[in-house]
Amino acid sequence: MTGWSLSRLLGGLHDDIEQRLRTTRQTFGHPGTKGDASEAVWLKLLQTYLPERYAAASAHVVDSAGTFSDQIDVVVFDRQYSPFIFHFEGQKIVPAESVYAAFEAKQSINAEQVAYAQKKVASVRQLHRTSLPIPHAGGTYPPKPLPHILGGLLTFESDWKPALGGALTQTLSAGDPTGRLDLGCVAAHGLFSCDKAGCHTATPQDKAATAFLLELIARLQDTATVPMIDVRAYAKWLV
């Protein structure tokens, strides 16, 4: 007997996240401050527990054509092969090729927030991404196909009753497919996800934050590595 319990460890991680989100919702009075604090809770979770090849930050995304995304609350991006475009005093701009996932972080999920998150995710997916041939000892591999950028919404509560019922899945399925939300967490209630066919499901889960983290890691594993960025395509802006 070691005294350790994997079940308690994983459950404790969720309990910590849920309590931090609950405290943020109940304590902070100013909506902007409340939003910043909620965003920080989710970022801290990913910054602590994602493998080190990934980074998580609030950021803008830019492509080599000079087009910028909206500001994104939580961007999961590559830090092993991709450079920052700009990083100063907390402001981060990352190249489109480096992005694995884009999430919005809100207090509660509802139709308005789903539409808002879809718009933000679409602003990232619509950016141009380069992909160069990959050199290796025996020659070169062809350019890697551009992977799907995961999109989602992270909240503490749900404005719907029931929290994860048909209203949620119907709302998630509406809108432009470019902004489709693939994965999300309602920490007090459970998860929602979308399969490759575009079908949304919602799953009640007592330890939703931990379940979300593990599912995100599994989907990142499926994505493997981001494409090889054409850095010279960005250098052309040095005029």
N, C-alpha and C positions, 0 to 999 in steps of 0.2 A: 504494500500500500504506500503510495507516494503522497497522498493528500490532494493531488491535483484532480480536476474534473474538467474535461474538454467542454462538456455541456455548460458548466457554470462559467467558464472563461468566455465562450462565445455569447452566452446570454448576458454576461456582465458588460460586454462591449456595447451591445444594443442598449442596455439599461442606462449606461452612461450617456450615450448620444440622445436618447429620448428625454432624459432628465435635463440635459443642457438645452435642448430645443424647447422643452416645457418652461424652463426658467426664463429663457429669452422671451417667449410669448407672454408670460405673466408679469415680467418685471419691467422690461423696457417700454416706455410710453411713446416715444417718438417713432413713427413708422420706418423712417430711414435707418435709425439706429437699430431697431428691431431686425430689419432686413439684413443689415451688415453683420449683425451677430449670428443670425441663422446661417448665412453664407459661410461665416468663419467656422461654424461647427462642422459643416459638411466638408469644407476644405481640410480641416485638421484631421478628420477621419481618413480621407484619401491620402493626404500627405504622410500620415503615419503608417498606414497599412498596405498601400499599393507597393509592389516591387519597385526597386530604385530605378529601373529603366524608365519608369513613368514619372511625370511630374503633374501636379494639380495646382491651378492658380486661377484667380479671376483675371481675365485678359481679353484683349481684342485679337482677332485673327486677321492676317493680311495675305494676299496672294501676290505673285510676281507681276501681275498686271496693275498693281497699285490699288486694288479694291479692298476695303476693310469690312469686316463683319460688325454687327452690333457688339456692345460690351456683353461678355458672357460671364455669368457668375462663377461657374466651375468648368474650366477647360482641362481635360486630361490629354497630355501631349508627351511626345518622345523627348527624352533628354540625353539619349545615348548617341544618336546620330544627327540630331537637328540643332541648328543654332537658334538663339533668340534673334529676332530682328531689332528689338529695342527692350531695354530693361533699366528703368531708372526710377528711384524713389517710389517703389511699389507699383509702378505702371509697367505692364508687360504686354508686348505685342509678339505673337508667335506666328511662324509661317504656316500656311494652310496645310502643307504636306506633313507637318508634325502632329496634327490633331487626330486623336483617337476618339474623343467623346466630348460633347458639350451639354451641360446641364444648367437649368435655371433652379435657383433655390428660393422658395417662398414659404410663407407661414402656413398657408392652407391651399389645397387644390380645389379648383372650381372651373367652370367653363371659361371664364375670362383668363385665368392663369394658364390653362392648357393652351388656349389660342396664342397667348403672349409667348409662351415657351416655344411653341411651334414656329412662330415668326423668328425668334432668336436662333433656333437651330437651323432653320432654312438659310439664314444669313451666312452661316458657316459653310453649309453644304454647297451653296451656290458659287463659292469661290473656286478659282482655277487652281489646279494642283499639277505640278510637274512630276515626272517619274523617269529617271535615267536608267540606262543599262547598268548592271551591277558587275564590276570587274571581280574576277577570282583567279586563282593560280592557273587554271586551265584555259582562261579566256574571259568571256563575259556572259552573264545571264541576261535575258531580255528584260526590259522594264517591267517592274511589278505592276499588275493591275491596281487601280486605285481602290483601296478598301472603303467599305461603308463607314461613315462617321456616325457613331452612336449618338443619339439625342435623348434627353430625358428631363424630368421634373422631380425635384426633391422637396418634400414638405413635411411638416409635423402633423397637421390635421387635414381633414376633408370637410368641405361644406355640404357634401351630399349625405343623404340618409336613405339607404345604408351607405357607409363611407366608400365601399368598393363595389357598388352595385352597377346596374345596367346604365345609369346615367353617366358614370365614369367611362365605361368602355365605349359607349356610343359617342361621347365627346372626343375621346382619343382617336376614334376612327374617322372623324370628320376632318375637313381641311385639306390643304395641299399636301400630297405625299412627300414633297421635298422637306417639309417640316415634321415628318412623322416622329413621334416619341417612342423610342424602342424600349426604354427601361426607366422605371421610376420607383420612388419610395414614399409612402405616407407612413411616417415612423410610428405613429400611434395605432396603425391598423394593418399595414401589409404592403405588398408590392403590386406593380402592374408591369406587364411586359408585352412585347410584340414579336411574333415569329417572322420568319423570312417571307411568308405569304401575306403579311400585313394584318394578321388577325391579333387583336388585343385581348388579353386576359388579365384578370385581377385576382390576387391570391391573398386571403387573410393570413397574417403571420405575426405571432406574438413577439418575435425577435426580428423585426423587419429591417432595422438598420444593418445588422450583421448579415442577414440573408441578401440584402441588396449588395453589400460589399463583395460577398463571395460570388454572386452572379455576375457582377461587373468584371471581376478578375477573370472568371471563366470566359466571358465574351471577349475580353482583351486578349486572352490566350488564343482564341479562335482567329483573331485579326492578325496575329504574329507581329511582323515588323512593318513600320510605315515605309512608303516608297522612298527611293534615293532622290533627295531634293536636288534640283538644278540650281545651285547657289549663284551661278553666273546670271541666271535669269533675274535675280534680285539686284545683282551688281550693276545692271544697266541703268538703275535709278541714280547712280553716283554721277550726276551731271551738274 
